Amino acid sequence: MNLFKLKYFTRSLLIGLLVSLSFISCEKDGLSSVDEIQQIENSNDSSIQQKGSGFLRQQESLGGHTIERHIAKSTDYLRNRLNTSSISAASTFYELNQAGQVIVNAINANNSRVNSWLNSGSSRLVLSYTHWRNIGVVLRRGQSNPTPSRSFRVILQKRSNAPNGYYVLTSYPN
């Protein structure tokens, strides 16, 4: 009987720990909690809804194309991109807010590289980043179905009139 109680207690403790760690990880990565997601879905407040999307919309207005080509695209769209261009893979982030949040996280994680690049003569910087969970899918040439991806690239372009002196030209799962 005592062994059964110990196993039950241990199992309950582990489940509670896993749930707590997932919330801590979401907060650390700047991702929305379940309550925030429900608040966003049930709210008409545009400032809440633009937590990650506002950043990407600003980048798009500066000349970026992440939303246009790499956010919430269908498998048919990815296949069409492969069929009409010479790219080796086409990819999409699952969702706009999440994409905006993980892109900001990637830039912040590479802050010293970004600052060094801003003082260099190069006009573009390519950042690679791997998130702890899948953020999108990649369809490679020759594959019939896209595969989930945790990794993505962020390409920054210098622009003197952009906030911080650059904008996100594009970002995509890889």
Backbone bond lengths (Angstrom), bond angles and torsions (degrees), N, CA, C in turn:
res aa  C-N    CA-C-N  psi(-1)  N-CA   C-N-CA  omega(-1)  CA-C   N-CA-C  phi
1 M - - - 1.447 - - 1.528 111.21 -
2 N 1.338 117.70 -44.43 1.459 121.02 -179.56 1.521 111.11 -66.30
3 L 1.335 117.18 -35.54 1.460 121.23 177.89 1.526 110.15 -64.44
4 F 1.333 117.19 -39.72 1.471 121.13 177.68 1.530 110.58 -62.40
5 K 1.340 117.24 -44.44 1.462 120.99 179.22 1.529 110.72 -63.22
6 L 1.322 117.03 -39.69 1.460 121.34 179.71 1.529 110.53 -64.45
7 K 1.341 117.56 -43.99 1.466 121.16 178.18 1.527 110.67 -63.49
8 Y 1.325 117.44 -42.30 1.465 121.93 179.45 1.526 110.21 -63.83
9 F 1.332 116.15 -45.33 1.460 120.73 179.34 1.532 110.42 -62.41
10 T 1.322 117.46 -44.93 1.467 121.71 -179.98 1.523 110.77 -62.02
11 R 1.321 116.66 -44.91 1.465 120.86 179.41 1.531 110.73 -62.45
12 S 1.329 117.05 -44.65 1.469 120.80 178.67 1.522 111.17 -63.25
13 L 1.315 116.70 -40.37 1.460 121.35 178.84 1.527 110.64 -63.27
14 L 1.320 117.46 -44.15 1.464 121.33 179.72 1.526 111.97 -64.48
15 I 1.313 116.96 -41.79 1.472 120.26 178.53 1.525 109.82 -63.67
16 G 1.314 117.16 -45.02 1.464 120.86 178.00 1.517 111.91 -61.24
17 L 1.322 116.47 -40.20 1.459 121.31 178.57 1.523 111.18 -64.55
18 L 1.325 117.45 -43.37 1.463 121.05 178.69 1.525 111.87 -62.84
19 V 1.322 116.98 -42.87 1.467 120.41 178.50 1.524 109.94 -63.47
20 S 1.324 117.07 -44.28 1.468 120.44 179.26 1.515 111.45 -62.09
21 L 1.331 117.11 -43.84 1.465 120.58 179.82 1.518 111.86 -63.31
22 S 1.324 117.51 -36.25 1.465 118.79 179.71 1.522 110.87 -66.58
23 F 1.340 117.82 -37.88 1.470 120.09 177.16 1.522 110.83 -68.72
24 I 1.341 116.92 -40.61 1.464 120.37 178.32 1.515 109.81 -62.83
25 S 1.322 117.09 -42.94 1.461 121.09 179.96 1.519 111.46 -63.28
26 C 1.328 117.41 -40.72 1.469 120.58 177.58 1.518 110.54 -62.64
27 E 1.343 116.48 -42.24 1.455 119.17 179.23 1.517 110.55 -65.42
28 K 1.349 117.01 -42.19 1.462 121.62 179.95 1.523 110.37 -60.49
29 D 1.309 118.29 -41.73 1.461 122.66 -178.91 1.515 112.37 -83.69
30 G 1.323 117.31 -1.48 1.460 119.80 179.37 1.514 112.79 75.51
31 L 1.329 116.78 19.59 1.460 119.67 179.63 1.519 109.59 -89.27
32 S 1.272 115.87 156.95 1.459 121.58 -176.35 1.518 111.03 -73.99
33 S 1.324 116.16 142.62 1.452 121.09 173.00 1.524 108.37 -79.79
34 V 1.325 116.12 171.60 1.460 120.65 179.08 1.522 110.05 -59.44
35 D 1.349 117.56 -42.51 1.463 120.53 178.67 1.522 111.19 -61.92
36 E 1.353 117.05 -41.20 1.463 119.66 179.37 1.520 111.18 -65.71
37 I 1.329 116.77 -38.83 1.463 120.39 179.28 1.522 109.73 -63.68
38 Q 1.350 117.21 -44.99 1.459 119.84 178.05 1.523 110.54 -63.63
39 Q 1.335 117.41 -37.70 1.456 120.99 178.19 1.526 109.83 -63.98
40 I 1.327 117.08 -42.20 1.460 121.31 178.63 1.522 110.37 -63.48
41 E 1.351 116.91 -45.06 1.461 120.39 -178.12 1.530 111.73 -65.32
42 N 1.332 116.90 -32.10 1.458 120.65 -175.70 1.522 113.33 -97.89
43 S 1.317 117.27 4.24 1.456 119.91 -173.60 1.519 111.95 -107.89
44 N 1.318 115.33 149.76 1.457 121.25 171.78 1.521 110.36 -100.69
45 D 1.337 117.44 3.20 1.459 122.37 -178.09 1.523 109.28 -77.26
46 S 1.325 116.57 111.55 1.463 120.60 -175.54 1.517 112.15 -67.90
47 S 1.350 119.35 -26.15 1.461 119.94 179.69 1.523 110.74 -67.59
48 I 1.337 117.71 -34.44 1.460 120.73 176.40 1.525 109.39 -69.90
49 Q 1.314 117.97 -41.78 1.454 121.40 -176.86 1.522 112.55 -69.60
50 Q 1.332 119.17 -19.67 1.454 121.51 -176.01 1.520 113.19 -98.84
51 K 1.313 118.29 21.63 1.454 120.95 -176.74 1.524 111.86 -52.00
52 G 1.310 118.88 -49.94 1.461 122.00 177.57 1.509 112.61 -106.98
53 S 1.321 116.17 -27.82 1.460 119.63 -175.01 1.519 112.52 -73.31
54 G 1.329 117.69 -31.02 1.463 120.73 179.63 1.514 111.74 -60.70
55 F 1.325 116.04 -40.84 1.461 120.44 178.00 1.524 110.61 -60.31
56 L 1.330 116.93 -48.94 1.471 119.34 -178.27 1.519 112.23 -67.73
57 R 1.311 117.49 -34.63 1.477 119.35 176.79 1.527 110.47 -64.09
58 Q 1.325 116.39 -38.70 1.466 119.97 176.56 1.533 109.85 -62.91
59 Q 1.333 117.08 -42.99 1.463 120.89 -179.82 1.525 111.03 -63.90
60 E 1.317 115.77 -37.41 1.466 121.32 178.39 1.532 110.45 -64.73
61 S 1.319 116.87 -38.69 1.471 120.29 -179.79 1.527 111.87 -69.10
62 L 1.329 116.65 -19.80 1.465 121.19 178.50 1.528 112.13 -89.27
63 G 1.332 117.30 -5.40 1.461 120.50 178.68 1.518 114.66 123.72
64 G 1.326 118.00 -0.44 1.460 120.90 178.91 1.519 112.04 -74.90
65 H 1.336 115.95 165.81 1.472 119.29 179.13 1.531 113.25 -136.70
66 T 1.321 117.89 26.21 1.465 120.73 179.55 1.524 111.33 -62.22
67 I 1.320 117.77 -48.22 1.473 120.64 -179.10 1.524 109.69 -65.32
68 E 1.313 116.37 -45.15 1.467 121.35 -176.43 1.529 112.72 -58.52
69 R 1.334 117.38 -39.65 1.469 119.84 -172.85 1.522 115.93 -115.18
70 H 1.347 118.37 -14.92 1.465 118.50 -168.25 1.526 115.89 -134.72
71 I 1.332 118.82 19.80 1.469 120.17 179.27 1.527 109.89 -124.99
72 A 1.336 115.92 124.35 1.473 123.33 173.51 1.527 112.72 52.28
73 K 1.328 116.52 44.84 1.468 121.09 179.59 1.527 109.96 -93.29
74 S 1.319 115.79 149.18 1.468 121.57 -179.33 1.529 110.25 -79.76
75 T 1.322 115.57 164.13 1.464 120.63 175.63 1.521 110.22 -61.88
76 D 1.325 117.82 -37.25 1.472 120.71 176.96 1.525 111.11 -61.47
77 Y 1.319 117.11 -40.76 1.461 120.77 177.47 1.531 109.94 -61.24
78 L 1.350 116.43 -44.78 1.464 120.21 179.93 1.525 110.75 -62.65
79 R 1.330 116.86 -43.08 1.476 120.50 177.97 1.528 110.60 -61.03
80 N 1.319 117.12 -43.45 1.458 121.40 179.62 1.530 111.06 -61.85
81 R 1.321 117.23 -40.74 1.476 119.82 177.60 1.520 110.74 -61.52
82 L 1.332 116.82 -40.77 1.468 119.73 178.73 1.524 111.16 -66.35
83 N 1.332 116.48 -38.51 1.469 120.86 -177.67 1.522 113.47 -73.63
84 T 1.318 117.89 -23.16 1.468 120.23 -174.69 1.529 113.62 -110.28
85 S 1.320 117.12 8.09 1.466 119.46 178.32 1.524 110.08 -146.01
86 S 1.314 115.88 175.33 1.464 120.46 -177.75 1.527 112.35 -97.39
87 I 1.324 117.89 11.89 1.461 120.44 179.78 1.528 110.36 -67.28
88 S 1.331 116.27 151.15 1.466 120.35 -178.50 1.526 112.48 -87.20
89 A 1.328 117.09 -16.67 1.468 121.38 179.83 1.525 108.94 -155.27
90 A 1.319 115.43 151.33 1.465 122.20 173.88 1.525 106.67 -124.96
91 S 1.327 116.35 142.73 1.461 118.44 -174.91 1.516 111.51 -146.76
92 T 1.330 113.78 165.23 1.461 120.12 179.66 1.521 110.19 -148.07
93 F 1.324 115.57 142.31 1.457 120.74 168.27 1.520 106.67 -75.34
94 Y 1.333 116.70 152.02 1.456 120.27 179.54 1.527 112.33 -65.24
95 E 1.341 116.58 -42.65 1.463 119.13 -166.65 1.523 110.38 -150.46
96 L 1.310 117.14 145.93 1.463 124.04 -173.66 1.528 113.59 -61.83
97 N 1.324 118.42 -52.01 1.467 120.40 -178.47 1.514 111.94 -60.90
98 Q 1.327 116.77 -45.82 1.456 120.57 179.66 1.521 110.26 -61.35
99 A 1.321 117.24 -43.64 1.464 120.79 179.83 1.523 110.30 -59.33
100 G 1.328 116.89 -46.95 1.458 119.90 179.22 1.514 112.38 -59.43
101 Q 1.321 116.17 -41.35 1.461 120.47 -178.72 1.524 112.13 -67.81
102 V 1.340 118.15 -45.44 1.467 119.06 -177.92 1.529 111.48 -71.66
103 I 1.328 118.00 -29.76 1.466 120.83 176.52 1.527 109.77 -66.26
104 V 1.329 117.23 -44.56 1.466 120.59 176.14 1.527 109.94 -60.88
105 N 1.329 117.56 -41.59 1.467 121.04 178.02 1.524 111.08 -60.10
106 A 1.331 117.03 -41.77 1.468 120.95 179.76 1.525 110.99 -64.10
107 I 1.320 116.70 -42.51 1.470 120.46 178.78 1.529 109.84 -64.31
108 N 1.327 117.27 -45.60 1.466 120.95 179.49 1.523 111.83 -63.06
109 A 1.327 117.48 -39.04 1.464 121.25 179.70 1.527 111.72 -66.70
110 N 1.319 116.95 -23.44 1.467 122.09 -179.63 1.527 111.46 -109.72
111 N 1.316 116.83 29.39 1.459 122.43 -174.68 1.530 113.04 -53.88
112 S 1.329 117.97 -43.79 1.471 119.71 -178.48 1.528 110.99 -66.76
113 R 1.332 117.48 -38.58 1.474 120.11 176.37 1.521 111.04 -64.49
114 V 1.332 116.47 -41.37 1.465 120.66 179.73 1.528 109.77 -62.57
115 N 1.332 117.37 -45.45 1.464 120.50 -179.91 1.523 111.80 -63.85
116 S 1.330 117.73 -41.28 1.475 120.79 176.86 1.521 110.43 -62.47
117 W 1.319 116.39 -43.49 1.467 121.41 179.65 1.523 111.39 -62.14
118 L 1.331 117.04 -41.19 1.466 120.27 -179.99 1.530 111.72 -60.16
119 N 1.336 116.57 -27.94 1.465 121.19 179.11 1.523 112.61 -92.94
120 S 1.321 117.36 4.96 1.465 121.78 -179.61 1.527 110.05 -101.30
121 G 1.328 115.51 177.93 1.457 120.57 179.23 1.517 113.96 -88.71
122 S 1.322 117.49 -7.49 1.463 121.49 -177.26 1.529 111.07 -74.24
123 S 1.334 115.83 140.55 1.470 118.94 -177.71 1.529 113.27 -89.26
124 R 1.345 117.62 -19.46 1.473 120.76 -178.88 1.520 111.11 -129.34
125 L 1.329 114.25 151.51 1.459 121.97 175.60 1.521 108.18 -133.28
126 V 1.332 116.42 131.17 1.465 122.11 177.78 1.527 108.26 -106.11
127 L 1.322 115.94 121.56 1.459 122.38 176.92 1.520 108.89 -109.16
128 S 1.318 116.47 136.40 1.469 121.58 173.35 1.518 107.54 -111.19
129 Y 1.325 115.60 141.14 1.459 120.25 -175.88 1.523 108.73 -148.34
130 T 1.322 116.26 144.16 1.465 121.41 175.92 1.520 108.42 -121.95
131 H 1.321 115.07 124.06 1.456 121.63 179.02 1.527 108.52 -88.76
132 W 1.313 117.23 165.25 1.465 120.37 -177.72 1.526 113.50 -78.29
133 R 1.343 116.98 -12.28 1.464 119.14 177.32 1.529 108.62 -138.72
134 N 1.319 116.50 169.00 1.463 120.50 -179.56 1.526 110.20 -64.06
135 I 1.342 115.17 136.80 1.460 121.14 -178.01 1.527 111.57 -119.73
136 G 1.321 116.55 -5.88 1.456 119.93 -178.84 1.516 110.73 178.64
137 V 1.333 115.29 -166.70 1.464 121.04 179.61 1.522 110.04 -132.87
138 V 1.343 114.28 156.10 1.462 122.18 178.75 1.522 108.43 -127.43
139 L 1.325 116.32 130.96 1.462 121.92 173.44 1.521 106.97 -110.63
140 R 1.338 115.32 112.06 1.457 120.45 -179.92 1.519 109.93 -92.25
141 R 1.312 115.09 149.62 1.464 120.63 178.15 1.529 108.73 -54.61
142 G 1.321 117.01 131.15 1.462 121.92 -179.31 1.522 113.91 93.99
143 Q 1.317 118.26 -14.08 1.463 121.37 177.10 1.523 109.36 -90.21
144 S 1.332 115.61 147.75 1.464 118.18 177.96 1.527 112.32 -90.96
145 N 1.326 116.72 -25.38 1.464 120.38 -178.98 1.526 110.55 -130.97
146 P 1.322 116.89 146.93 1.465 119.64 177.40 1.527 111.17 -70.71
147 T 1.323 115.69 153.94 1.459 121.44 177.75 1.528 109.53 -114.33
148 P 1.332 117.08 142.71 1.465 120.44 178.87 1.532 111.14 -62.42
149 S 1.323 115.73 151.36 1.459 120.62 -179.64 1.521 110.92 -140.59
150 R 1.331 114.85 142.38 1.464 121.91 172.55 1.528 110.44 -103.04
151 S 1.334 116.10 -16.00 1.464 121.92 -175.94 1.516 111.06 -95.51
152 F 1.327 115.33 148.59 1.457 119.40 176.18 1.517 109.90 -154.33
153 R 1.314 114.80 164.20 1.461 122.35 177.21 1.516 109.33 -115.10
154 V 1.318 114.32 150.16 1.461 122.36 174.25 1.525 106.27 -127.50
155 I 1.323 117.67 124.09 1.458 121.65 177.97 1.522 107.75 -109.27
156 L 1.329 114.48 116.45 1.457 121.41 179.34 1.522 109.48 -97.59
157 Q 1.316 115.74 143.07 1.472 122.95 179.42 1.527 107.82 -123.88
158 K 1.332 116.38 129.61 1.466 119.15 176.59 1.523 110.01 -67.21
159 R 1.329 113.90 142.74 1.465 120.53 174.80 1.527 107.18 -159.41
160 S 1.299 116.27 117.08 1.467 120.67 -171.46 1.524 113.46 -60.78
161 N 1.319 118.12 -33.19 1.469 119.32 -177.95 1.531 113.43 -92.52
162 A 1.320 117.57 7.62 1.470 121.42 177.43 1.528 109.23 -88.46
163 P 1.333 117.17 151.64 1.469 119.06 174.33 1.529 109.32 -56.24
164 N 1.287 117.26 135.59 1.472 123.91 -179.06 1.525 113.54 68.32
165 G 1.333 118.81 2.54 1.460 120.78 177.27 1.517 115.38 85.57
166 Y 1.337 117.49 8.65 1.467 121.23 178.98 1.518 109.62 -156.17
167 Y 1.338 114.92 168.67 1.462 120.62 172.29 1.520 108.25 -140.54
168 V 1.333 116.14 165.19 1.467 121.81 177.47 1.524 107.11 -83.29
169 L 1.333 116.26 106.62 1.461 120.91 177.38 1.522 109.29 -64.92
170 T 1.331 115.56 -48.11 1.462 120.85 176.59 1.518 109.48 -161.11
171 S 1.309 115.26 163.60 1.450 122.75 173.24 1.517 106.83 -152.06
172 Y 1.334 116.09 141.94 1.462 119.18 -175.98 1.524 110.94 -157.91
173 P 1.330 117.13 146.31 1.462 120.19 173.75 1.527 109.73 -63.48
174 N 1.333 116.20 146.01 1.466 119.48 177.63 1.513 112.22 -140.84
